[in-house]
Amino acid sequence: MTHTQDGAVPKSRPALTERIILGIDPGTTVMGFGVLAAEGSRIRLLEAGAIRFPRGDDHTLKLRAIFRGTMAIIDRHLPDELAIEAQFFGKNVQSMLKLGRAQGVAIAAALQRDLSVVEYAPKRIKQSVTGNGNAAKEQVAAMLLSILRLSELPASTDATDAVAVAVCHHFANTGRGAQVTSRKGGTDWAAFVRNNPDRTS
């Protein structure tokens, strides 16, 4: 497994029995990405990183860079599917528009290579990975380390978020994922740990 940024050395396609999932956390300043190989219920991280775009660049130039960056990742790993974080709706309309464009360009790149595309809301991703739709980034990162049996994750939180999107998509396809809630209606982290020893050991 490697942590890379733009300009990484091309990699060969894993075994044909494996399904390759590209997860993307879209953004106009930083775009996180994570690539997983899945075979049955097993998954492993192939690459994770973040592509950074200069803040002073014209927005249209950033969109071109997002498209090219996404295409480069796709051509490097030949994924079967793109899982992308859905747009978060906030009060800043301009930021929402820019983020929506960034997401759309990444999706367009995937469609250009005939990938299937699925969007996941941020809460759904956190719920799937940790059992808590309001989990902190630290909780998500800790669970990803356990799920993927890694000693470390990329320093970029955008890359970690993208890996979480890909893991969420894998769980959605295999019927797995954290769905533990307490009797009070909230998320019971202790119960999740007890009921999922293979994912927390």
C-alpha positions in Angstrom: 0.0 0.0 0.0 1.3 3.4 -0.8 0.4 7.0 0.1 1.0 9.2 -2.9 0.2 12.6 -4.4 -0.1 13.6 -8.0 2.6 12.2 -10.2 2.8 8.8 -8.6 4.4 5.8 -10.4 1.8 3.9 -12.4 0.7 0.6 -10.8 -0.5 -2.6 -12.4 -4.0 -3.9 -12.1 -4.5 -6.5 -9.2 -6.0 -9.9 -9.8 -9.0 -10.0 -12.1 -11.1 -11.6 -9.4 -10.8 -8.4 -7.4 -13.1 -5.4 -7.7 -11.3 -2.0 -7.6 -13.1 0.8 -5.9 -12.0 4.5 -6.2 -13.2 6.7 -3.4 -13.1 10.5 -3.8 -13.6 13.3 -1.4 -14.1 16.2 -3.8 -12.8 19.8 -3.3 -11.5 22.8 -5.2 -8.5 23.3 -3.0 -7.7 19.6 -2.1 -9.2 16.4 -3.6 -8.7 13.3 -1.6 -8.7 9.9 -3.1 -8.4 6.3 -2.0 -8.2 3.1 -4.0 -9.3 -0.3 -2.6 -9.1 -3.8 -4.0 -12.0 -5.9 -2.9 -12.5 -9.7 -3.2 -15.5 -11.1 -1.4 -15.6 -9.5 2.0 -11.8 -8.8 2.0 -10.4 -5.4 1.2 -7.0 -3.9 1.0 -5.8 -0.3 0.3 -3.8 0.1 -2.9 -3.2 3.8 -2.8 -4.4 6.9 -0.9 -3.4 10.5 -1.3 -4.5 14.1 -2.0 -4.1 16.4 -5.0 -3.7 20.0 -4.1 -4.7 22.9 -6.3 -3.1 26.4 -6.0 -5.5 28.8 -4.2 -4.9 31.6 -6.7 -5.8 29.6 -9.8 -8.9 30.5 -11.8 -11.8 28.2 -10.9 -12.1 26.8 -14.4 -8.4 25.8 -14.4 -9.0 24.0 -11.1 -11.9 22.1 -12.7 -9.6 21.0 -15.5 -6.9 19.9 -13.0 -9.6 17.9 -11.1 -10.6 16.2 -14.3 -7.1 15.4 -15.3 -6.1 14.3 -11.8 -9.1 11.9 -11.6 -8.4 10.5 -15.1 -4.8 9.9 -14.1 -5.8 7.9 -11.0 -8.3 5.9 -13.0 -5.8 5.1 -15.7 -3.3 4.1 -13.0 -5.5 1.6 -11.2 -8.3 0.8 -13.7 -11.1 0.8 -11.1 -14.5 -0.6 -11.7 -16.5 1.8 -9.6 -16.3 5.4 -8.3 -17.7 6.1 -4.8 -17.9 9.9 -4.2 -18.9 11.9 -1.2 -22.2 13.7 -1.9 -22.4 17.5 -1.7 -22.9 18.9 1.8 -25.6 21.6 1.8 -24.7 24.7 3.8 -25.4 28.4 4.0 -22.5 29.5 1.8 -24.1 29.3 -1.7 -20.8 30.1 -3.6 -18.9 27.4 -1.8 -21.7 24.9 -2.5 -21.6 25.8 -6.2 -17.9 25.4 -6.4 -17.9 22.0 -4.5 -20.8 20.8 -6.7 -18.8 21.6 -9.8 -15.7 19.8 -8.5 -17.9 16.8 -7.7 -19.4 16.9 -11.2 -16.1 17.1 -13.0 -14.8 14.0 -11.0 -17.9 12.1 -11.9 -17.6 13.1 -15.6 -14.0 11.7 -15.6 -15.3 8.4 -14.2 -18.1 8.3 -16.8 -15.6 9.0 -19.5 -13.9 5.7 -18.5 -17.2 3.8 -18.2 -17.1 3.5 -14.4 -20.3 3.1 -12.4 -20.8 6.0 -10.0 -22.4 6.0 -6.5 -22.8 9.0 -4.2 -22.8 8.7 -0.4 -23.9 11.4 2.1 -21.3 12.2 4.8 -23.5 10.8 7.6 -24.0 7.6 5.7 -20.2 7.2 5.3 -19.6 7.7 9.0 -22.4 5.4 10.0 -21.1 2.7 7.8 -17.5 2.9 9.0 -18.0 3.6 12.7 -21.7 2.9 13.6 -22.1 6.6 14.4 -23.3 9.1 11.8 -21.9 11.9 13.8 -18.5 10.4 14.5 -15.4 12.6 14.7 -12.7 12.3 12.1 -10.5 10.6 14.7 -13.0 7.9 15.2 -13.3 7.3 11.4 -9.5 7.2 11.1 -9.2 4.7 14.0 -11.8 2.4 12.5 -10.2 2.5 9.1 -6.9 1.4 10.6 -8.6 -1.6 12.1 -10.7 -2.5 9.1 -7.8 -2.3 6.7 -5.3 -3.6 9.2 -2.9 -0.7 8.7 -0.4 0.9 11.0 -0.9 4.3 9.6 -3.1 6.4 7.3 -2.1 9.3 5.0 -1.5 12.6 6.9 -4.1 14.3 4.7 -7.6 14.1 6.3 -9.0 14.5 2.7 -7.3 11.3 1.7 -8.6 9.5 4.8 -12.1 10.8 4.0 -11.8 9.4 0.5 -10.8 6.0 1.8 -13.8 6.0 4.1 -16.0 6.7 1.1 -14.6 3.6 -0.7 -15.0 1.4 2.4 -18.6 2.6 2.8 -19.2 1.6 -0.8 -17.7 -1.8 -0.2 -19.8 -2.4 2.8 -22.9 -1.3 0.9 -22.2 -3.9 -1.8 -21.5 -6.7 0.7 -24.2 -6.0 3.2 -21.7 -5.1 5.9 -21.1 -1.9 7.8 -21.7 -0.7 11.3 -25.4 -0.5 12.2 -25.3 -0.7 16.0 -27.5 1.6 18.0 -28.2 1.7 21.7 -31.7 1.2 23.2 -31.8 5.0 23.9 -31.6 5.6 20.1 -28.1 6.9 20.1 -25.0 5.1 18.8 -23.5 2.7 21.3 -19.7 2.6 20.6 -19.1 -0.1 23.2 -21.8 -2.3 21.7 -20.3 -1.9 18.3 -16.8 -3.0 19.5 -18.3 -6.0 21.3 -20.3 -7.1 18.3 -17.5 -6.5 15.7 -14.3 -7.9 17.3 -12.9 -8.7 13.8 -13.1 -5.0 12.9 -11.7 -3.6 16.1 -9.0 -6.0 17.1 
